[in-house]
């Protein structure tokens, strides 16, 4: 049973009021001053795992979106989910720490709010809970109890929380997506200025601005694919994330924000071109896979060579690439069922998130051939445009491609557009031959 915040606050208040209950004092910087606070042995049932633990932000935000949970709600399901995530996030390290706790006991005090929300010590509390279940003993958390409830002074508490999560006392590194979510929360939800966020997270103000811009793109992407708030959709099937693609896109959009001024691009970029570039990028990020492998082929759209070796740097190539996307890919994307309808039609998926993953797989299977063909065609044009190769090398490459075709393959003749392509090839070959 998970106790309500009011009951937890009452019990912790009684503990604070007992002059003989403190077991030590601990110096803490809180609300702009350094003071000694009493340390108490807190029953684990009076504690609430912090759902905003920065290292779990991706999973927790996805869960909250999935279940439409209010920010103040806390129940057994959330409690057990956070406990599971804390354990699996660093299982080997947790096993070692659990053994150390059993042998030596807790060496440093945790920090909790007046209503029991854990500011520092989530992982230790999880391990102590495990020890209680495994040994039948009654371990307590030794902790400083702040004078404020979590909601009473959220800015001050979140500032303290971040100092411990990302400062010198951080025990486990953040995941690749969590720093963006944490910067967004500190700046946009809590209202801390960029300078303060930078100081708390130990990076420059410029880096925080970059985090926020990338986070905006990630949110735009989730809106684009119809999965707002499901941040697990920013992960790749391979186990990695799409972070690198968003980093590159943010850099490209910043560089091109002057609509080409000061860049290698010499054609007039309109606001519409800029918006379409972003939309097209989002669907290529969505495809991921072979576009985002170690070769990072997606960079050919607008990033490679600071934009010089990119489709967007050449008006003719970009125009053909854009036209192919809006003719072949975008209509299929537009016709995809909404996530709600897809989930309703596929009750075999136990959660909205699982339905979203299946829907993305269906989308990739539907558009992959057209998207990759369009990308490949633009890539070939780009290579011919910027290559310093001799004509003989280009001719040899054309011959190599044509040699892959089997004239007896009926699929060549089933597509009427191939007739026009063959005619164009014949025309070019005839003109070259005629000039010898």
N, C-alpha and C positions, 0 to 999 in steps of 0.2 A: 504493500500500500504506500502511495506517495502522499505525504502530508501537504496540506495547503500552505501557501505562503504565510497566511495569517497565523496559523498554528506554529509554523517554524519560527516566525518572528517573535511570537510570545515565549516560546521555550528558550530561544537564544537570548532574549531579553532577560529572562530569569537567571540564566547562567551568568550574564554580564553583571547583574545586580548582586550576585553573591560575592562578597569580598574575599572569600576563602577559596574560590574556584580556580583562580588563575594559577598556572603552573610556571609561567616565565613572562618576560617582557621582550618585545621585539621592536626595533627601530624601523619606522616606515615613513617614506616621503609621500604625503597625501594632502591634497588641496593646498599645495604651495608651501608646506612646512614639514619639518622632520620632527617626529615625536615618537615616544615609546608607547606601545599599545600592549595590553595584557594578552597572553596566549592561553587559550582554554582547550580542554579536551572535549571535542564536539561529537555527539552521537551521529553516526553516518545517516540515520534516518531523517535528520534535520537539514540535510544538504541537497541542493539542486545542482546538477551538472550545468555548466554554462553552455547554452546552445550556440553562443557566439564565439566559442573557442576557435581562434583563427585557423588552426590546422584542420578543422573539420567543416569549415564554412561551406565548401562546395556541396558536400553530402547533406548538410543540415538545411541549407537553403533549398535544395532540390526536394527534400522531404517536406518542408513547410509549404512549398508551392503545391506539391502533390496532394497534400491533405488539407490545404487551406486553413492552416493552424494560426491562431492569433499569437502575436509576439509574447503575450503574457501567459499563454496556456502552458501547462506542464503536467504530463500524466505518465503513467507507467510505460506506455509505448515509447514516448520520447526518451524517458530515463534509460530504458533498456537499449534503445538504438544508439544513444551517445556512448553508453558503456561498451557496446560492441565495437563501435567505430574507434574509440580510444584504444581498445585492445588490439584490433587488427591493423591499426595505423602503424604500429611499430612492435610487432608481436615478440620478436626475439629480445629486443631491448626491455620490453615490459616483463618478460619472464625473469630476466636478470635483476630488474629493479624489485620485482615482487619477492624474490629470494632474499634480496638485501634488506627489504623492509621486515621480513619475517625474522631475519637474524639480528639486525641492529635496531629495529624500530625506526621511527621517523626522525630524521636529523635536522630538518629545517621546517619552520611553521608554514602552513598554508595561509591563505587570506580568503575570507568569506564576507558577504554582506550581512546586514542585520536581519535579512529575511532568508539567509542560507544559500544564496547563489555563490558558487565558487568562482573567485577571481583568479586565484593561483592555487593549483593543487588538484585539478580535475583528474589527471592521470593517477596521482597517488591515491585519491579517493576511490577510483575504480579498482585499483589493486588491493586496497584495504577491504573493499566490499567482497572481492574475490577470496581474499584470505579468510574473511568471516565465514563465507559459505563453505570453503574447503576444510577449515579447521574447527569450526564450531565455536571459535573464540569470539570475543567482543572487542575488536579493534576500534579505536576512535581516531578522528583526525585532529591533530594538534594545529590550531589555527588562530590567527588574529580575527576578531569579529569587528568589522567596521561599524561606525555609529550610524551609517546610512543604509537604507534599503536600496536595491538596485535602481528602482525607478525614482528615488528621491533626488539623486544628483547623478544622472547617468553620465554626464560629461566627465565629471571627476572620477567616477568609478571606471569608465571605459579607458580613460587616460592611464589610470593605475594598471588596469588589466593589460593594456598594450605594452606598458613598460616591462611587465613580467613575461608576456608572451613573446615579445620580439627583442627584448633587451638582453642584458648580460645573463639573466637567469633562464633564458630559453633553453629547453632540453632537446627538442627535436625540430629539425628544419621544417619550414612551411612547404606545402606542395606548390606546384607551379601556378595554380589558379588562385590560391588563397590570398596572396598579397594584393591582387586586384580587388577582390571582394572586400578585404579589410580596409583598404584605402577608401573605397566607395562608402563603406559604412561610417568610417570616422569623419569623412568630409561631408557627405551628403545627408546621412541619417542623423549623425550626432551633431553636425554643424561645426566641426573644428576647422580652423583655417588651414590652408595647404602647408604653411610654415610649421604649424604645430604637428600636423600629421607627419611631415618629413622628419621632424625631431624625434617623434615617438617611434617611427619605423626605422630610424637610423639611416636614412638616405637623403639625397638632395631634393629641393623643392621641384626641380626640373624632372626628377624621376617620378615624383608623385603625380605631377601633371601628366606624364606619360602613362602611368598606371591608370589614371582616371579616363584618359582618352581611349586607351585600349579596352577598359571596362565598358565604356559607352558602346564601342563596336561590338563587344561580346553580347551586350544586352540587345543591340540592334539585330544581331544575328539570331538570337533566340526568338525575337519577335518575328523575324523573317521566316524561320522554319516552324513557327506556330507553337513554340514551347517556352513561353516567357517564364523565367524564374527557375527552369529546370537546368541548373548549371552543370549537371552531369553530362548534358548533351554537348558540352565543350570538350569531351574526351573522345579519343579515337578508339576504334575497335581493337587496335593493336595494344592498347594499354597506355599509350601516351596521351598527349592533349593537343589541341589545335592552337596552343598559345603562340607558337612561332609565326603562324600565318597571320594572326591578328597583330603581332608586333610589326611585321613587315607592312601590312595594310595601313596601320596607323602612321608609319613613317612615310609611306607613299602619299597618303591623303594630306599630311602636313606639308610635304614638299610641293604638292600640286595645288595647294589651297589658293595660290596666287593665279590659278588657272593657266599655269605653264610659264609664267614670268620667272626668269632666273633659272630655268631648267633647260634640258636638251630638246624639249618639245618646241617645234616651230610652226605648229598649226593652231588655229584659234579654238581654245577649249571653252565650251559653254557650261553653264550650271547643269544643264541636262546631261552633258557628257560626263561631268564629275559625278553626278548622282548615279548614272548608269554604270560607271566604273565600279562604284561601291557595290551595287546590286549584283553585278556579274561576279565580283570577287567573292561575295557571300556564298553564292552557289558553288563556286570552286572550293571554297573552304569546306562547304557542306560535303562535297564529294570526298575530299581528303585523300586517304589511301595513296595511290601511286603518284598523285600530284604533290603530296607533302612528305614523300620519303626523303632519303638522304640527298637526293639530287635537287629537291625543292623546285620542281618544274613550274609550280604556280607562279614563281617570281618572274617568269617571262611575260606575264600580263602587264605589269607596270613597274617592277622593282629591279630587275636584273641590270647590272652595270649602271646603277644610279638612274635607271629609267631609259638609258640609251639602247640597250639590247632588250627592248620590251615592245609588245604589241602597241601599247598606248603612245609610244614615241613616234609612231609612223601612221599618219592619218589613214592611208589606204588599207594597211593591215588591220588597224583598229576598226575601221568601218566594216570590213568583211567579217572580222571576228564578232563584233557586236551584232551584226545582222544575222549571222549564223546562230548566235545565242538566242536572240528574240524570236527567231523563226522556229527553231528546233527544240530548245530546252525550256524556255520560259513558259510556253503554253502547257507543257506537261507538269511543270511545277505548279502552275495556277490551277490545274485540274485536280490536284491531289486533295483528298478529303482532309477536313480539319482534324486535329488530334481528337477532339471530343467525339466526332462521328466515327473516326477510325476505331477508337476504343469501344464505342457502343456496338459497332459491327463485329468486333473481335473480343468477346467476353473471356476468351481463353487467357488473355493477358491479365495477370492478377493486379497490376498497378498501371497507372497512367504513364509512368516512366518506361515500363517495359513495352507498353503499346507504342510509345514515342520512338523507341529504338527500332521496333519492328517496322514502323511507318517509314523511318529514315532508310532502312534497308530496302524497302519497296521502292522508295523514290530513287535511290542510287541505281537499282536494277533497271528502272524505267528510263532514266536519262543518261546512263553511263556511256552508251555507244555514241549517242549524238553529241554529248558534251566533250568526250575525249576526241572524237573525230574533228569537231570544230576547233578544239585546242590544237590538235596535231597539224591541221591545215594552216593555222596561223603561225605555228612554230616553224613549219617548213618555209613559209613566206618570209618570216623574220630572218632565218638563217641565210636565205638567198639575198636578202636586202642588205644585211650588215656584214656578210662574210667577205673576207679579202681573198677568197679562193679564186684560182684561175678558172676560166670558162670550162676547160677540160674536166676539172674536178666536179663542177656542177653538172656537166653532161654525164659524167660517169655515175654520179649519184642518181640522176633521173633514170638512167639505164638500169641501175640496180633495183630501183623501185619497180619499174615496169617489168623486169625479169621475174618478179615475184608473182605476176599474174599468169594464170593458166587460161589461154584462149578458149579452152573447151569448157570452162566453168560457166554453167547456165546463169548463175547469179549476176554475172556481168551484164547480161542482156535483158535481165528482168527489170532493171532500173533504167528508165528512159533517160535520166539525167546523165548516165554514163556515155550515151551517144554524143552529147554535146562536148563532154570532156575529151573524148577521143578525137573529135573534130578539131578542138583547140590544139591538142598535142600534134596532130597532123599538120596543122597550119604553121606552127612554130618550127617543126622539124623541116617542113618544105622550104620555109624562108631561109633557114640556116644552110640547108643543102644547096639551095639555088645560088647562094653567094660564094660557094667554094669554087 
